[in-house]
Amino acid sequence: MTGHFDVLIVGGGAAGLMCALTAGQRGKRVLVVEHANRVGKKILMSGGGRCNFTNTGTTPANFLSANPHFCKSALARFTPWHFIDMVERHGIAYHEKELGQLFCDVSSKLIVKMLVDECHAAGVRIETSCSVERMTHGESEDAAFRLHTTHGNFAAPALVVASGGLSIPSMGATGFGYELAKQFGHAVLPTRAGLVPLTLSGKHQERLADLSGVALPVTARCNGRAFSNYMLVTHRGLSGPAILQISSYWQPGDDLRLDLLPQHDALQALQDWQRERPAAELKTVLGDAMPKRFAQRLCELWLPNRPMKQYNMPQLREMAQVLSDWSLVASGTEGYRTAEVTLGGVDTDELSSSTMQSRRVPGLYFIGEVIDVTGWLGGYNFQWAWASGHAAGNAV
Ligand SMILES: Cc1cc2nc3c(=O)[nH]c(=O)nc-3n(C[C@H](O)[C@H](O)[C@H](O)COP(=O)(O)OP(=O)(O)OC[C@H]3O[C@@H](n4cnc5c(N)ncnc54)[C@H](O)[C@@H]3O)c2cc1C
């Protein structure tokens, strides 16, 4: 099979489908090449099957990138409200969970169906289970890019790379986009797993492993960033939203600090407890402010456990310091196997922030997670996929 199109899109994920439907609506002949057996697999598994499809509070400050300004233009031109508008037009019920995070009421399948329906209505052709074997460039202006695939050869004057990052290889993630970028002389910034559980080793892991499943609110701090939310102790280390968020800012060797009483001024709380419950032991009063098993472990290994009345002021200060600035040495992350995103990627320096087009190779575009733009947990990554896909879809 051969075919000539206006635009070829490699990757039928969030960004690729948004780009396809946008370009298709403009009358462009669009082909999406997806090597997995269905499109939108990450959308399907996202948000626990309910897809946290956007965040109404999205701002450029919610993204990590070597150039924090790059995402501004696309995010400003395709806002969460544009996506919500499409969701509402398709009659998909949704709700806000917390902090502006919007989830489907029923299933993330509805988001994939919406995108595919919009693609079909716009005449987009989607080839699934289709692998790119080779790509050639420069034959003629009209067929500047030619994809040699397991389903035949396809040519177009524009190629959009929407192949995503490296996280969850079992869902179809490949390094295709990074390799292609390098082939065209684009710099690719080092990649690493983001929004990922952290692992502990040695005595740190031994001290907490049997508390696996215990969750408590914390403020996690690293490299000048702080996130307040739940932390979950796992068999191998730490997870939960506060840890996933801070993991994107953590690198091996970095200092990780946790405030274990984020709703309290720790010293004030200890003083209050001393006054109100002088005969109670620390582990008992702490156990009313956090999970009992966690409080007990703190009092076995990190804090001296006594009746509250027996502490003097310097001791209370020391304990407050431990509780509000608990230092943990993480040994690593769970890696791409469980990471929600890939940090780093195609350097934004040689991309247009308004169209996502390469400044090196006319007609070549990069969108979504393959670019060095990574969002926080909470719907920001999909918003970037929609916004960058929309920007390129309007430019091709
Ligand atoms: C478990 C999990 C849950 C998540 N939950 C959320 C959430 O609730 N909210 C949120 O905002 N973000 C979430 N994310 C992140 C979000 O899924 C991604 O940031 C987003 O999907 C990126 O969109 P993309 O189109 O760039 O890449 P993807 O959606 O990953 O799409 C890339 C596509 O390209 C295909 N592909 C790769 N290589 C090739 C190739 N060589 N040839 C052809 N096709 C190829 C892949 O199969 C895939 O379909 C989650 C991620 C994971 C892993």
The ligand as a Tripos MOL2 file, in Angstrom:
@<TRIPOS>MOLECULE
LIG
   53    58     1     0     0
SMALL
NO_CHARGES

@<TRIPOS>ATOM
      1 C1         -0.0040    5.0760   34.2680 C.3       1 LIG1
      2 C2         -0.0720    6.4720   33.7400 C.ar      1 LIG1
      3 C3         -1.1020    7.3000   34.1530 C.ar      1 LIG1
      4 C4         -1.1360    8.6270   33.7040 C.ar      1 LIG1
      5 N1         -2.1590    9.4100   34.1130 N.ar      1 LIG1
      6 C5         -2.2090   10.6900   33.6940 C.ar      1 LIG1
      7 C6         -3.3060   11.5150   34.0420 C.ar      1 LIG1
      8 O1         -4.2710   11.0680   34.6760 O.2       1 LIG1
      9 N2         -3.2780   12.8170   33.6350 N.ar      1 LIG1
     10 C7         -2.2500   13.3290   32.8730 C.ar      1 LIG1
     11 O2         -2.2790   14.5080   32.5260 O.2       1 LIG1
     12 N3         -1.2390   12.5440   32.4670 N.ar      1 LIG1
     13 C8         -1.2010   11.2370   32.8490 C.ar      1 LIG1
     14 N4         -0.1680   10.4610   32.4440 N.ar      1 LIG1
     15 C9          0.8270   11.0150   31.5120 C.3       1 LIG1
     16 C10         0.2300   11.0390   30.0900 C.3       1 LIG1
     17 O3         -0.3100    9.7560   29.8040 O.3       1 LIG1
     18 C11         1.2990   11.3780   29.0580 C.3       1 LIG1
     19 O4          1.9980   12.5330   29.4390 O.3       1 LIG1
     20 C12         0.6410   11.6050   27.6910 C.3       1 LIG1
     21 O5         -0.0030   10.4200   27.2810 O.3       1 LIG1
     22 C13         1.6820   12.0120   26.6560 C.3       1 LIG1
     23 O6          1.0480   12.0920   25.4100 O.3       1 LIG1
     24 P1          1.8610   11.7750   24.0850 P.3       1 LIG1
     25 O7          0.8500   11.7470   23.0050 O.co2     1 LIG1
     26 O8          3.0270   12.6530   23.9730 O.co2     1 LIG1
     27 O9          2.4250   10.3100   24.3120 O.3       1 LIG1
     28 P2          1.6080    8.9400   24.4390 P.3       1 LIG1
     29 O10         0.2350    9.1850   24.9050 O.co2     1 LIG1
     30 O11         2.4920    8.0370   25.1840 O.co2     1 LIG1
     31 O12         1.4870    8.4400   22.9230 O.3       1 LIG1
     32 C14         2.5930    8.0600   22.1650 C.3       1 LIG1
     33 C15         2.1180    7.0320   21.1720 C.3       1 LIG1
     34 O13         3.1530    6.7810   20.2420 O.3       1 LIG1
     35 C16         3.2020    5.3870   19.9920 C.3       1 LIG1
     36 N5          4.5360    5.0870   19.5010 N.ar      1 LIG1
     37 C17         5.7080    5.1060   20.1680 C.ar      1 LIG1
     38 N6          6.7200    4.7610   19.3450 N.ar      1 LIG1
     39 C18         6.1610    4.5390   18.1370 C.ar      1 LIG1
     40 C19         6.6940    4.1430   16.8680 C.ar      1 LIG1
     41 N7          7.9740    3.9000   16.7080 N.pl3     1 LIG1
     42 N8          5.8370    3.9830   15.8340 N.ar      1 LIG1
     43 C20         4.5050    4.2080   15.9800 C.ar      1 LIG1
     44 N9          3.9460    4.5690   17.1540 N.ar      1 LIG1
     45 C21         4.7740    4.7450   18.2140 C.ar      1 LIG1
     46 C22         2.8670    4.7690   21.3440 C.3       1 LIG1
     47 O14         2.4200    3.4380   21.2100 O.3       1 LIG1
     48 C23         1.7860    5.6980   21.8300 C.3       1 LIG1
     49 O15         0.4990    5.3100   21.4170 O.3       1 LIG1
     50 C24        -0.1250    9.1200   32.8400 C.ar      1 LIG1
     51 C25         0.8820    8.2660   32.4040 C.ar      1 LIG1
     52 C26         0.9050    6.9500   32.8390 C.ar      1 LIG1
     53 C27         2.0110    6.0680   32.3460 C.3       1 LIG1
@<TRIPOS>BOND
     1     1     2 1
     2     2     3 ar
     3     2    52 ar
     4     3     4 ar
     5     4     5 ar
     6     4    50 ar
     7     5     6 ar
     8     6     7 ar
     9     6    13 1
    10     7     8 2
    11     7     9 ar
    12     9    10 ar
    13    10    11 2
    14    10    12 ar
    15    12    13 ar
    16    13    14 ar
    17    14    15 1
    18    14    50 ar
    19    15    16 1
    20    16    17 1
    21    16    18 1
    22    18    19 1
    23    18    20 1
    24    20    21 1
    25    20    22 1
    26    22    23 1
    27    23    24 1
    28    24    25 2
    29    24    26 1
    30    24    27 1
    31    27    28 1
    32    28    29 2
    33    28    30 1
    34    28    31 1
    35    31    32 1
    36    32    33 1
    37    33    34 1
    38    33    48 1
    39    34    35 1
    40    35    36 1
    41    35    46 1
    42    36    37 ar
    43    36    45 ar
    44    37    38 ar
    45    38    39 ar
    46    39    40 ar
    47    39    45 ar
    48    40    41 1
    49    40    42 ar
    50    42    43 ar
    51    43    44 ar
    52    44    45 ar
    53    46    47 1
    54    46    48 1
    55    48    49 1
    56    50    51 ar
    57    51    52 ar
    58    52    53 1
@<TRIPOS>SUBSTRUCTURE
     1 LIG1         1 GROUP 0 **** ****
